[in-house]
Amino acid sequence: MSNQNSIEEFEELLKAPGVSGYEDGIRDLIEKKISRYGETRIDNIGNLYMELPGEGPHVAIVAHMDEIGMVVSNIEDNGYLRVVKVGGVKDSLLMGRQLIIHTKKGPVNGVIGHKAPHLITDDDKEDEIVSWTNTYVDVGAISYSEVKELGIDVPDPITFVPGLRWLREGFITGRPFDNRIGCYGLMEALKILSDEDTDLRLSFVWSVQEETGLRGARVVANTLSPDYMIALDTYTTSDSPGLKTFYKPIKLGEGPVLRMIDVRMMSSPRFIQHFKHSADAENIPYQYGVTGSTTDGAALQESGSLTVSLGVPVRYSHSTVEVAHWRDISNLPRLLAAGVRRLPL
């Protein structure tokens, strides 16, 4: 696949909706694209699986499909929608956003407006962050009945408008990089490893509800119990202005990241060393560090498997202007394949 085709496929993943708990759109797209490599299955919570059979050790690789967003919580008589946040959506990012409400009739455009500066009075706090509890979505309707005619109902999922824009020489910005980058990396690794002769039993899993409690990954941990678990996700960088430097700086463009420790997980040290040696052997750039938050790896590790979390560095995580480097995204499946093909430890 040419580089342009790869970028177009990645952008297609960005445009598919998948608010946590409502992953049907992105799951259907991924399932369609990977069906040529074997049979797929979907479990009761919504995780998507594909297995390449083998008699050797069992390796499960997991990337979550879901994204942060909102759901419709109420339709008011004046035609405005009220919303509830799903996942780590910051109130400060809500005002002035373009949205898509995903209904049974199809997508409906909407916006979260803000008070115009012309209407601000002395009683207003001009720089005050508006809470989600005071947020309204405008879909151009003036009554409850007009909203219902559009097909909107409680609790239809809502996404921020997705997209991809280029900055300079490999730098890209858009949403939802978290975690369509991991989804893309897992799909590309499947393409690579499906052509290789290996005794490993390989399970590729696109999980659900990571942003709301690692729920899909917990199902994977409780049902698969493989020898090795690998989580693919993004990695929040600390290389932008205004951030404290108690985390090791991770740079965009210098390779995917071995996530050694976060707030809920310590990657298995032997597995970390294995990936370092594998990357060195194939001259694949990589970084390693300690960071905040967590990934599906924290839940996967509860299976008792050797577990490691790999990520691609991203600035401004959980915003509408996440920034990554295409070189890091391209090297994620290479790093993953390098480590997997050298198993067992």
N, C-alpha and C positions, 0 to 999 in steps of 0.2 A: 504494500500500500504506500502510495506517495505521501510526502509530508502534507501536501494540501488536502488529500483525502482524509488523512488522520485528523487534521484540524477540523474539517467539516464534520467528521463523525463525533468528535468531542463537542462541537457546538450543538449538534443535534441532541446530545445528552443533556446539555444545559437547558434546552428549551422544553424538555419533557417535564411535566409537573410531578411533584412527589412530596408534598407536605407530609410530615411524620404521621403515620396512621392512614394516609391516603396515597400510597405509593403506586397505585395501579398504572398510571401513565408512564412512569419511568421503567417500571418492571416489564410492562408489555413491550416497550421498545428494546430493552436489553434482551429479553427472551427471544424476540424476533431475530436479533442480530447474532445471537450465539447458537441458534437452533441447528446450524449446519455442523456443529461439532459434536452433537449427541443429544440425548434426551434430557429434558428439563423436568423439574418438579417444583411445586410450590407447597409449603407447609401451611398449617392452619393459621399462623400469625402473619404469613405473607412473604417469608423469605423465599428467594429463588435459588435453586440448586442446579448444578451440573457436575457430574462425576466422570472422571476418566479412570476406568478400572485398572487395578494392578494388585499383585500379590504381596508387595512390600509394605513398608510403613505408610500410615495414613496421614496425609497432609491436608489441612483445611485452610483455605485462604478466603478472607471475608472483607467485603467493602460495603459500607452502608449506603443505601439508595436514597434515604429520606433527606429532606431539607427543612430548615426552619420556615415558619410562615404564620398563618392565622386561620381561623375558621369564623364563619358568620355565627354570631351568638344571638342576634335579634334583628328584626326588621321593624323599624319604627313607622308610625302612621304617616310621617312626612316624607318617606321614601329613602331615608338614610339607613345605612347598615351599622350595627354595632359588632365589635369583633372581640375575640379572645386570642391571645398569642399562643403559638405552639412552638416549643423549643426556646432557645436563647435569643429572642428578639429584643433588642434594646429600644426603650421608648424613644430615645433621642434620634433613632433612625426612621421613625414612622412618618413624621410630618412631611408633606410635599412629595409623597411617593405615588408612582403609578403601580396599579395592581391588576391582577387577573383573578376573577372569581370563577372557579371551576364547577359548573353546574351540570345536571343531567342533560340539559339541552345544548351544552357547549360552553366555551369560555365567554365571560362577560367582562368588559373593561371597567375599571373603577379607579378612583384616586382618593387619597387621604389629603384633604386640604389643610390649610393653615390660615390663621387670622392675618389678613393683609396689613402691612405696616401703616397704611392710610387710616385703618380703623382702630389702631392701638390708642388707648386712653391712659391717663395717669394712674388708673386703677390696675392696669396690666403690668405684669413683669415681663418685659420684652424678651429677655433671654431665658425665660423659664421653660424647662422641658415639659411637654404635655404628656401626662400619663396615658397609657393605653385605655384606661377606664373612661377617659374623656375624648376618645378618638371616634370619628365618624367616617364612614366610607360613602363617597358620592358616586352613584352609577348613572346619574342623569335622570333619575326618577323623582316624581314629586308626590308619590303616594305609595302606600303598602301594596295596593293592587297592581300598580305599574311594575314594582319590583318582582312580584310573583309572576307577572306576564313574561319577564325576562328569564324565568326558570330558577331564580335564586331562592334558596331555602336554607334553613338551619339544619345541620352545621356544614354547609359547603366550604371546602378548603379554599384558601386564598394564598397566592404567591405574589412576590414582587416580580415585576417584569424582568425576565431573564435576558441574557445577551452576552456578547463577547466583543471587545474592542482591543485594538493593538495600541500599545504605547511605542516604545522604541526597541528594535532589535531583539525580539523574543519575549519581551514583557507584554503580558496580556492582563486585561481587567474585565470584570463582569461578575456574574453570579449564576448559579450557586456552585462555585468551585468546591465548596464543602458539601457533599463529598463526591461530586461527579468526576473529580480527578481520580479518586480511588476506584470508582466504577469503571472508568476508562482504562486505568492501569490493569485492573483485573481482567477485563475483556482482552486487552492486548497480550497479557501473559498467557491467557488461555490459547490464543492463536499460536504463540511461540511453543508452549509446552505440548500442545496437541500433536505437533509434528516430530516430537522427540521420542526416542525409544527409552522407556523408563519402567522399572518395576513398581514405582510408587503408585499408591492409590491417591488420586488427587480430587479433592472436593472444592469446587469454586462456588462461593456463596455471596449473593447480593442481599444484604440484610435490611430489615425495616426497624423503624422506631429507635434509632440510635440517639437522636436528638432529644428524646423524651424518656431516657432511662436505660439505654442499651438493651431493650427488651428482645429484639430479634436475635441479638448475639447470645443472650442467655438461653434461648431455645436451642441455638446451635450447640452451645457448650453442653447442654443437658441431653442432647440426642445423638451427637456424632462421636464425642469422646475420641478424637484422633490422637496420634502421637505428637503432632506438631500443629500449632495454630499460628497464623499470620494475619494481622489486621492491617488493612490499607486505609489511609485517611490523609487529611491535610495536616500541616504542622504550622501552628501560628508563630510567625517570626517576631523577633524583637529588634529588628534592624531599621525601624522607622523612628522619626524624631519624637521626643517626649516620653520615651519608655525607659524604665530603669534597666540597668544592665546586669542584674544578678542572674539572669539566664545567659548561657553561652550564645553569642550572636550566631544566627543562622542566616546565610545570605542567599538571596534569590539568584538562580543561575549556576550555583556551585554543587548541585546534586540533590537527590532525595535524601531523607533524613532517617537515621536509625533512632527511634524514640526510646531512649534508655529508661527514663523515669518520668512519670507525670503524677498528678495528685492522687491517682487511684491504682496505678500499675507500675511494676518494675519488670521490664522485659527480661527474659531469662538470659543471664550473662553469657552462657555458652552459645546461645542462639545469636546473640549480638556479635560475638567474636566470629562465629561461622559466617555471618553476612559480611563482616569486614574483610575476612580472608577471601570470600567469593568475589566481592567487588574488586579487590586488589588484583586477583587472578585474571579478571576480564577487563581491567582498566576502566571500570565504571566509576565516575565521580560520586561521592557520597559525603554526608555530614552526619554528625551525631550530637545529641544534646539532651538536656533536661528541660521540661516545659510544664505549663499549667494545664488545667482541664484534663480530659481523658478521651479514650476511644473505645471501640468495641473490644479491644484487646483486654481491657479490665474484666469484662464479663467472660470472654473466651478463656482466660487464664483459670477461671474457676473450674474448668473441666479437668485440671491437673496436667494439661499438656505443656510441653515447652512452647512458650509463646513469645512473639516479638511483634512490635508495631512499627510499620514503615509509613513515612509520610512525605508529602511534597510541601515545601515551604510556601506559605501564603501570608501576605500582609492583609490587614483590615478584615480578619475573619468575621463571619456573621454580619457582613454589611452588603450593600448593593454594589460596592466597588472593590471587591477582593482583587488582589494583584498577585500573579504568579509568573513563572518563567517557563516557556514552552520546553526548553531543554530539560528542566527538572521533570516535567510531566512525561516526556519521552523516555527518560532514563529510569523511571519507576518500574515499568514492566521488565526492563533489562536487569535491574538489580534483583527484582523478585525471582525471575527465572534463573539467574545465576546462583542464588542461594538454594532454590528448590532442587535444581538438577544435581547439586552436590550432597544432597541428603541420602542416607541418614548421617548423623553426626558421628 
